[in-house]
């Protein structure tokens, strides 16, 4: 498996798991609404614009350029990508639709909307909150890039970017930190299972 940068991946997975667990524990101990309100603080117009556009890195469309990159340069790893998309989608949508159906988002949970910082031009969603699909996608892409890129310290820079994308969901009042943490752990599980499949295919 020389195509895979497993050292970078392990570091990235540890950081992602640690942050995800921390957000879940803090939400359970301190209250998910209280932690949301703390992190949803208005940071100014520059932050509004920054997070408004940064959050698109967690959209499903981000899989397209990654798929093109892998298909051109490391097509042997296409099973890893495909399996990650399948696993992450099944876990997120299965949770949203069947395990935690119609789980309320911040705008539907907090009755006093003046407590919530919102960004102009961002449409607030009200249901299917848990887990965060944007966080799952952002951290899944991050972990795959940890595996496929040879850059020695990408896991540090990539984690910082993925974490900012994750924070954008809270800043834009779309998710609770609890949802974000669950999305991060979903990404870790999805990529881990996909890596097992990739290794099995590569041995055949």
C-alpha positions in Angstrom: 0.0 0.0 0.0 2.8 2.5 -0.9 0.2 4.6 -2.6 -1.2 5.5 0.8 0.3 8.0 3.3 -0.8 6.0 6.3 1.2 8.1 8.8 -0.5 11.3 7.7 -3.9 9.5 7.8 -3.4 8.2 11.3 -2.5 11.7 12.6 -5.5 13.2 10.8 -7.9 10.5 12.1 -6.7 11.0 15.7 -7.2 14.8 15.5 -10.6 14.4 13.8 -11.7 11.8 16.4 -10.5 13.9 19.3 -12.3 17.0 18.1 -15.5 15.1 17.4 -15.5 13.4 20.8 -14.7 16.7 22.6 -17.6 18.5 20.9 -20.0 15.7 21.8 -18.8 15.5 25.4 -19.0 19.3 25.9 -22.4 19.3 24.4 -23.7 16.6 26.7 -22.1 18.0 29.8 -22.7 21.7 29.2 -25.8 21.5 27.1 -25.9 21.6 23.3 -27.8 24.9 23.1 -25.4 26.6 25.5 -22.4 25.4 23.6 -24.0 26.5 20.3 -24.7 30.0 21.6 -21.2 30.3 22.8 -19.7 29.4 19.4 -22.3 31.2 17.4 -21.0 34.6 18.5 -21.0 37.4 15.9 -17.4 37.8 14.8 -18.1 40.7 12.4 -18.9 41.2 8.7 -15.6 39.8 7.5 -16.2 36.5 9.3 -19.8 36.5 7.9 -18.5 36.6 4.3 -15.6 34.2 5.0 -17.8 31.4 6.6 -20.6 32.0 4.1 -18.4 30.9 1.3 -16.1 28.5 3.1 -19.0 26.3 4.1 -19.4 25.3 0.4 -16.3 23.1 0.9 -18.6 20.7 2.8 -21.1 20.5 -0.1 -21.4 17.2 -1.9 -20.1 18.8 -5.1 -16.6 18.8 -3.5 -16.5 15.1 -4.3 -16.3 15.9 -8.0 -12.8 17.5 -8.2 -11.5 14.9 -5.8 -12.8 12.1 -8.0 -11.2 13.7 -11.0 -7.9 14.1 -9.2 -7.9 10.4 -8.1 -9.0 9.1 -11.5 -6.2 11.0 -13.2 -3.3 10.5 -10.8 -4.2 7.5 -8.5 -7.0 5.6 -10.1 -6.0 2.5 -8.2 -7.5 4.3 -5.1 -10.9 4.9 -6.7 -12.5 2.1 -4.6 -11.4 4.1 -1.5 -13.2 7.2 -2.7 -16.3 5.4 -3.9 -16.7 3.4 -0.7 -16.2 6.5 1.4 -19.0 8.3 -0.5 -21.3 5.3 0.0 -20.6 4.7 3.6 -20.8 8.4 4.6 -24.0 8.9 2.7 -25.6 5.8 4.2 -24.7 6.7 7.7 -25.7 10.4 7.5 -28.9 9.9 5.6 -29.8 6.8 7.6 -29.4 8.7 10.8 -31.3 11.8 9.5 -34.2 9.8 8.1 -34.6 6.8 10.4 -32.6 7.0 13.6 -33.0 10.8 14.4 -35.8 11.8 12.0 -36.6 15.5 11.8 -34.1 16.4 14.5 -34.5 20.1 15.1 -31.8 22.5 14.1 -30.9 25.6 16.1 -33.4 28.0 14.5 -36.2 25.5 15.3 -35.0 24.7 18.8 -34.2 28.1 20.2 -37.4 30.1 20.6 -35.8 33.5 21.1 -34.2 34.0 17.6 -32.5 37.2 18.7 -30.0 35.0 20.6 -28.9 33.5 17.3 -26.3 35.1 15.1 -27.4 34.7 11.5 -25.7 35.7 8.2 -27.5 37.6 5.5 -28.2 35.5 2.4 -27.9 32.2 4.3 -31.2 30.3 4.4 -31.7 28.6 7.8 -32.8 25.0 7.8 -35.0 23.7 10.6 -34.9 19.9 10.5 -32.6 16.9 9.9 -29.9 18.3 12.1 -28.0 15.2 13.3 -25.4 14.5 12.2 -23.9 17.3 10.1 -23.5 16.2 6.5 -21.2 19.1 5.7 -18.9 18.1 8.5 -19.0 14.5 7.4 -18.1 15.5 3.8 -15.4 18.0 4.8 -13.6 15.6 7.1 -14.0 12.6 4.8 -12.3 14.6 2.0 -9.6 15.7 4.4 -8.9 12.1 5.5 -8.8 10.8 2.0 -6.4 13.6 1.0 -4.2 12.6 4.0 -4.0 9.2 2.5 -3.4 10.2 -1.2 -1.1 13.2 -0.8 2.5 12.7 -0.1 2.9 16.1 1.6 4.4 15.4 4.9 2.5 18.0 7.0 -0.8 18.2 5.0 -2.6 16.6 8.0 -2.0 19.8 10.0 -3.1 22.3 7.4 -5.9 20.1 6.1 -7.3 19.6 9.6 -7.3 23.4 10.2 -9.3 23.9 7.0 -11.7 21.0 7.7 -12.3 22.3 11.3 -13.0 25.8 9.9 -15.6 24.3 7.5 -17.1 22.4 10.5 -17.2 25.6 12.6 -18.9 27.4 9.7 -22.0 25.2 10.2 -22.3 26.5 13.8 -21.4 30.1 12.9 -24.1 30.1 10.1 -26.6 28.7 12.7 -27.2 25.6 10.6 -26.0 23.0 13.2 -25.3 22.4 16.8 -21.7 21.6 17.8 -23.1 18.2 18.7 -24.1 17.6 15.1 -20.7 18.7 13.9 -18.9 16.4 16.3 -21.0 13.5 15.1 -20.2 14.4 11.5 -16.5 14.2 12.2 -16.8 10.8 13.8 -18.9 9.6 10.9 -16.1 10.7 8.5 -13.5 8.8 10.5 -15.6 5.6 10.5 -16.5 5.9 6.8 -12.9 6.4 5.7 -11.6 3.6 8.0 -14.1 1.1 6.6 -13.3 2.2 3.0 -9.6 1.8 3.7 -10.2 -1.8 4.7 -12.0 -2.4 1.4 -9.2 -0.7 -0.5 -6.6 -2.8 1.1 -8.5 -6.0 0.4 -9.0 -5.1 -3.3 -5.3 -4.2 -3.6 -4.3 -7.6 -2.4 -6.3 -9.4 -5.1 
